[in-house]
Amino acid sequence: MEPTKIVARFLNGGTIKGYTQNFFPDKPSCHITPVDQTVSIGPVEVQIKDLKGIFFVRDFLGNRTYKEQKTLPNGAKLTGRKVEVTFKDKEVMVGSVLGYDPKRTGFFLFPSDPHSNNLKIFVVSRAVSKVNYLYL
């Protein structure tokens, strides 16, 4: 499997930017090789239950000043159901899901903003306070 560029965001506010080759939604952990380590220590094991989400990103820098759109752009089509996800830390994201079951470890959210640095997010269910289905 090819290394995938991700940002792991923890429930406690911490982050790890790096690459993973063994993330699977049904596994309790994955390994991340950090990009910002000064000494090569290799992959770090991360427990999924400790995360807010795993953000699959275009690049590690992103754009801190960019305000992600919370609405569906005109003419854009999303696959799946459109949702608004509110995290326990009050962050709100809008996108689509192919399936959502709060009893599962998590679910994939595909951002509605085509200019988002996030390609998709594996949202950890225990980090979510509310999921609202949006109707167009």
C-alpha positions in Angstrom: 0.0 0.0 0.0 1.3 3.5 -0.9 1.9 5.9 2.0 -1.0 8.3 2.5 -0.6 11.9 3.7 -2.6 12.5 6.8 -3.0 14.7 9.8 -4.1 12.9 13.0 -6.0 15.2 15.3 -6.3 14.1 18.9 -9.2 14.6 21.3 -6.8 16.5 23.6 -5.9 19.0 20.8 -2.6 17.5 19.7 -1.8 16.7 16.1 0.6 14.5 14.2 1.3 15.2 10.5 2.8 12.3 8.6 2.2 9.2 6.5 0.4 6.0 7.1 0.3 2.7 5.2 -1.9 0.7 7.6 -5.0 2.7 8.5 -8.2 0.7 8.3 -11.5 2.0 9.7 -12.2 -1.3 11.6 -8.8 -1.5 13.3 -8.1 0.0 16.8 -4.8 1.6 15.8 -2.6 2.6 13.0 1.0 3.7 12.5 2.0 7.2 11.5 5.5 8.2 10.3 5.7 11.8 11.4 7.1 14.4 8.9 8.3 16.8 11.6 10.6 14.6 13.6 14.1 15.9 14.0 15.5 12.4 14.7 14.2 9.5 12.7 12.4 7.3 15.2 10.2 5.5 12.7 6.4 5.0 12.8 4.4 5.9 15.9 1.4 3.7 16.9 -1.8 5.8 17.4 -4.9 4.5 19.0 -8.0 5.5 17.1 -10.1 5.9 20.3 -7.7 8.8 21.2 -8.4 10.7 18.0 -10.9 13.3 16.9 -10.2 12.2 13.3 -7.8 11.3 10.6 -7.6 14.0 8.0 -6.5 12.9 4.5 -4.9 16.0 3.1 -3.6 17.5 -0.1 -0.5 19.0 1.7 0.7 19.4 5.2 0.8 23.2 5.2 -2.8 24.0 4.3 -3.9 27.6 4.5 -4.7 28.8 8.0 -6.4 31.9 6.6 -8.8 30.0 4.3 -12.3 29.7 5.7 -13.8 26.5 4.5 -17.3 26.8 2.9 -20.1 25.4 5.0 -22.5 25.2 2.1 -22.7 23.2 -1.1 -21.2 25.3 -4.0 -23.6 26.0 -6.9 -23.7 23.1 -9.4 -21.5 20.8 -7.2 -22.7 17.3 -6.7 -21.9 15.2 -3.7 -22.0 11.4 -3.5 -24.0 10.2 -0.5 -26.0 12.1 2.1 -25.2 15.7 2.9 -24.5 16.2 6.6 -23.3 18.8 9.1 -21.0 17.3 11.8 -20.5 19.1 15.1 -17.6 17.9 17.1 -17.5 18.0 20.9 -14.9 20.8 20.6 -17.5 22.9 18.7 -15.9 22.6 15.3 -18.5 22.2 12.5 -17.8 20.5 9.2 -20.2 20.1 6.2 -19.9 17.3 3.6 -21.3 14.0 2.6 -21.2 10.5 4.0 -21.9 7.2 2.4 -22.9 5.7 5.7 -23.2 6.8 9.3 -23.8 4.7 12.3 -23.0 6.3 15.7 -22.3 2.8 17.1 -19.4 2.3 14.8 -15.9 3.5 15.6 -16.1 6.2 12.9 -17.2 7.2 9.4 -15.8 9.0 6.4 -16.8 12.6 5.7 -16.1 14.1 2.3 -15.9 17.9 2.6 -18.4 19.9 0.5 -15.8 22.6 -0.2 -13.9 21.6 -3.3 -11.0 23.9 -2.3 -10.6 22.3 1.1 -7.2 20.9 2.0 -9.0 17.9 3.3 -9.7 15.2 0.7 -11.7 13.1 3.2 -11.8 12.7 7.0 -12.3 9.6 9.1 -14.3 11.1 11.9 -14.1 9.2 15.2 -17.7 8.8 16.5 -16.8 9.5 20.1 -15.5 13.0 19.1 -18.9 14.0 17.7 -21.6 15.7 19.6 -24.2 15.9 16.7 -24.7 14.8 13.1 -27.5 16.6 11.2 -28.7 15.4 7.8 -29.1 18.4 5.5 -31.8 18.4 2.8 -31.4 20.4 -0.4 
